[in-house]
Amino acid sequence: MIAACLGDRLKSVLRIVLRTVGAAVIVGATGLGAVAGAPIDPVPDPRPRPASAPVATAAATPAKAAPAAALRKRENRGDSLSNINAYFNGFKTMEGQFIQFGPHGEQSEGDFFIDRPGKIRFKYSPPVTLDVIADGRNVAVRNTRTATQDYYPLSKTPLRYLLADNIDLTSGVVNEVREEPDLIALIIVEDSRFVKGKLTLIFDRQTYELKQWIVTDAQGLNTSVAVYNTTTGKRLDPALFNINYYQ
């Protein structure tokens, strides 16, 4: 029943996800309870050249062809990033549903709420007992079964790229752009003293809507989250993003 709601483009995203093995926590690069899995790059590489296609040689290709092709590639990349910026900065609030994929094909689901800057809430559906809240400063991971809670600085998690007040992906933060017929994947690699890993953001090629993100931590473990049934611009209850620091 869930799959029927996703639409053809999101189904193609999910086919990519289901070929991966990853961690089972929504902000995996921070090490929030990650489960071991094999590091597999979930974004398809460019398709190989058909065997019958002619191979260009130095003699057959004009000297300026390569620079011109590189320039077109940079221009296309710049257009994609600018369009995704416009999509993100066109709203402050978003809500919808998410599906999270675990290391052995298991899945969990729930509702999510975003109020930029800095606030997000993931409410898992039973039997999962996790609740993830960002209040603009910290991310709290609450286990309602054990009544325990862990905190992480928002600035040290991949969620900060989704929750900035003014998102600018053209500023050099994106390491690679991969384009498929119906999807665009942005890859952000982090290799600092405090944060190491990779964040892959996947967008619809036509609407530039966010469809999925995949976090790969320093050990190569993947966390995959797909979102659907999203709406933007609605006023959200501020209480959704309250963290009880005295719990």
N, C-alpha and C positions, 0 to 999 in steps of 0.2 A: 504494500500500500504506500510505503514511503517512496519507493522508486517511481511510482506513477506520478508523484507530485513534482519530480525534479526537472522534467523537460529534457529534450534531446541533448542540449549542450551540456547540462550538468551531468547527464548520464555518461557522456564521453569523458568528463572529468573524473567521475567515479571509477570508470574502467581503468584510468591511469592509477588512481589511488589503490585500487584493489590488487594491483600488481606490485605494490610496495610492501615492505615489512617495516614496521615502525614502532615508536613508543605510543603510550596510551594516555598521555596527559596533555592538556590543551596548550600549554606554554612550555613545551618540552625542552627548549634550549636552555632553560634555567635550571634543568635538573629536577623538576618538580615530580618526583616519583616515577621517573622514566622506567619503562620495561625494556629489557634487552631485545634487540632485533638486528637483522642484517642491514647494513647501509646500502640502499639501492636508490639511485637517482630517479625520482618519479616523473621528471619532465623529459619527454622524448627529445632526443637529439635530432638535428636536421636529417631528413631522409637521405639515404645514399643515392648517388648519381646512378641512373639506369645503366646497365651494362652496354646498351647500344648507343648511348649518348657520346658524341665526339668529345675528346679530351683536347682542350686548347693547348697550343704550344706557344713558345715565345715568338716563333716566326709568324704564327697566324693571328696573334692577338696584338693590337696596337699598344704602344707603350703606355698610353694614358688610360687604357680600359680599366686596369685595376684600381687606380686612384678614383676614377669616376664611380666605379661600383662601390667602393668603400664610402664615398661621399653620400651616395644614395642610401646606403645602409644606415649611416649616422643620421641622415635626415628622417628616415622612417622610424628609427628608434626614438628620435626627439619628438616626432609627432605622436607616437604611442604614449610616451611618458607625459606629454602635455595634456593629452586627452584623458588619461587616467587621473592626473592631478585635478583637472576640471571636474571629473566625476566625484572624486573624494571631497573636494572643497565645496561642492554644491550642496552639502547637507552637514548637519551637526549631529543628528540622531538617526539611529537605525535600529530596527528590531527584526527578528525572524527566528528561524529554526536552524539547528546544526546537527550534523552527523559526524561522529568521531570514530576513526578506524584504529583498531588495536593490532598488536603484532602477529596475531594468529587468525586474522579475519573477523574477529569479534567486533561488534560495534555498539556504541552508546549514542544517545541523542538527547536533545533538550531545546530550550529556548535561550536566545541571547539578546542583549540590549547594549547599545553603544550610545554614549553621550560625550562627544568630544568638546573640549580636550580632556583626555586622561581617564575616562570612566568606561568600564565595561562590566557586564555581568553574564555569566554562563550558569544557567539553572538546569542541572541534569535531571532527566526523568528517572523514576525508580526502575530498577533496583539500585542504580548508581547513587552513592551517597556523597558525592562531591558538589561543592558550590564554589565558584571562582569569582572574585570581585576585585576590581581595580577602582580606587577612589580618587585617582589623580596623582597620588604619591606612591602608593604601594599596591601590590597584588597580594590578596589573601586567598589561600587555598584551604577551604574549610571542609572537614569530614564530619558530616552530621551524625554518622553512626558512632564514631569514637569521641565526638565533641572536642576535637582538636583542630588547631588552626596554625598554618605556617605563613610567614610574610616574606615578600621579596620586593626590592625596589623596582618600581615600574620602569625606571630608566635603564635597568639591566635586563629587561625582557624584550623579546621581539614584538610584544604588543605595542610598544611605543611608536612603531612605524604606522600602525593603524589608528592611533589615538592622538596624534599631534594636532595642535590647534590649526596650523596651516601646513598641510602636507605638500612637500616639494621633492618629487622623485627625480627632478632634472638637475639636482644640485651635486650629483656625483655619487650619491649613496648607492645607486644600482650598479652592480658589477656586470650584469649580463641581461639581455632581453632575447627571449626565444619566442618566435611567432609561429603558430600553427594555423590552419584554415579557420578554426573557430575559437581559438584560445590565444592569449598572450600571457607569457610567464616572465615575471621579473625576479631576478635572483640577487639577493643581498648577502654578501659574505662578511662575517664579523670575525676579526682576529685581533682583539685587544687583550689587555692584561686581565680584564674582568669578564669579557664575553667572547666566546668562540663558537662558531657555528654558521649555519646558513638558513636564510629565510627565503622561501619561494612563494610569491603571491601570484595567483592565477586569476585572470579576468576574461570576461566574454569579449570576443574580438569585435563584435558589432556595437554593443552597448557600453563596454568598458566597466560593467558591473563586476564587483568582487564575487568570485565563485568559491574560492578555496585558498587555504594557505597550508604550507608544509614547512615544519621546522625540523632542521637537522642539527643535532647538538654536536659537541666536540668529539663524542665517541662514534659519530655517524648514525645515531639513532633518529628515526623519523617520527614525527607527529603529524597526522593528516586530519584536517577539519574542513568539511564542505558546508556551505551555508545556502539556504534556499528560503522561499516564501518571505523575502525581505521587503520591508517598507521603510521609507525615510521621511524625516521631517515632523514626526509626531512628538508631542510633548511627553516626556517620560517622568515617572515618579522618582524624585531625588532619593527616596529611601532605598531604591534598588541598589544603590552604590555605596551604602553605608557599611563600613567595616567595624565590627565590635572588637576593639583592641583589648578589651578587658575580659574576653572570653577565656 
